[in-house]
Amino acid sequence: MSNPDQAPETRQTDRWLDPGKTNLQVIYVLYLASFVIGITGIAGIVLAHLNRGKSEDWLESHYTWAIRTFWLGLLGAIVSVVLMMVMIGMLLMPLVALWIIVRTIVGLQKLGRNEPIANPQSWLL
């Protein structure tokens, strides 16, 4: 029997869906996992859009960086597919993949050091 004087137990979670550092780490890892699994990048961009604007300024720079990494990477992949007709896309696709990987690793490193992204609107690094 339960004791009426005690409040019901609340379940503790890791809070990885809430805006913050852990959520951003999950987003970055989902981006990297998308090279193996494929669809996890979509889950990452959904999490980034859902949590953007709900945390500290230095974390917001990471959300902007992650969102731009996804959309610019998708644009680069589409351009690469179109240019495969003239064989340029074969060279461009690995460069786009490398660009996404480098931006994701840079984001993870800065996040690990609790640093903001200096220019989150950048097309490069």
SULFENBEL-V498983 format. One record per backbone hydrogen bond with DSSP energy under -1.0 kcal/mol. NH is the residue of the N-H (numbers start at 1). CO is the residue of the C=O. E is the energy in kcal/mol with one decimal. If there is no record, write none. Layout:
[[NH;CO;E] [NH;CO;E]]
//
This chain:
[[6;3;-1.4] [24;20;-2.0] [25;21;-2.2] [26;22;-2.2] [27;23;-2.2] [28;24;-2.6] [29;25;-2.4] [30;26;-2.5] [31;27;-2.0] [32;28;-2.0] [33;29;-2.8] [34;30;-1.2] [35;32;-1.4] [36;33;-1.6] [37;33;-3.2] [42;39;-1.1] [43;39;-1.0] [44;40;-2.1] [45;41;-2.3] [46;42;-2.0] [47;43;-2.2] [48;44;-2.3] [49;45;-2.4] [50;46;-2.4] [51;47;-1.8] [54;51;-1.4] [60;56;-2.1] [61;57;-1.6] [63;59;-1.9] [64;60;-2.5] [65;61;-2.1] [66;62;-2.9] [67;63;-2.6] [68;64;-2.6] [69;65;-2.2] [70;66;-2.0] [71;67;-2.3] [72;68;-2.5] [73;69;-1.8] [74;70;-2.5] [75;71;-2.2] [76;72;-2.5] [77;73;-2.3] [78;74;-2.4] [79;75;-2.5] [80;76;-2.2] [81;77;-2.3] [82;78;-2.3] [83;79;-2.5] [85;82;-1.2] [86;83;-1.2] [87;84;-1.1] [88;83;-1.1] [89;83;-1.5] [91;88;-1.1] [92;88;-1.9] [93;89;-2.6] [96;92;-2.3] [97;93;-2.3] [98;94;-2.4] [99;95;-2.3] [100;96;-2.3] [101;97;-2.4] [102;98;-2.7] [103;99;-2.4] [104;100;-2.2] [105;101;-2.5] [106;102;-2.7] [107;103;-2.2] [108;104;-2.4] [109;105;-2.6] [110;106;-2.5] [111;107;-2.3] [112;108;-2.3] [113;109;-1.4] [114;111;-1.3] [115;110;-3.1] [122;119;-1.9]]
//
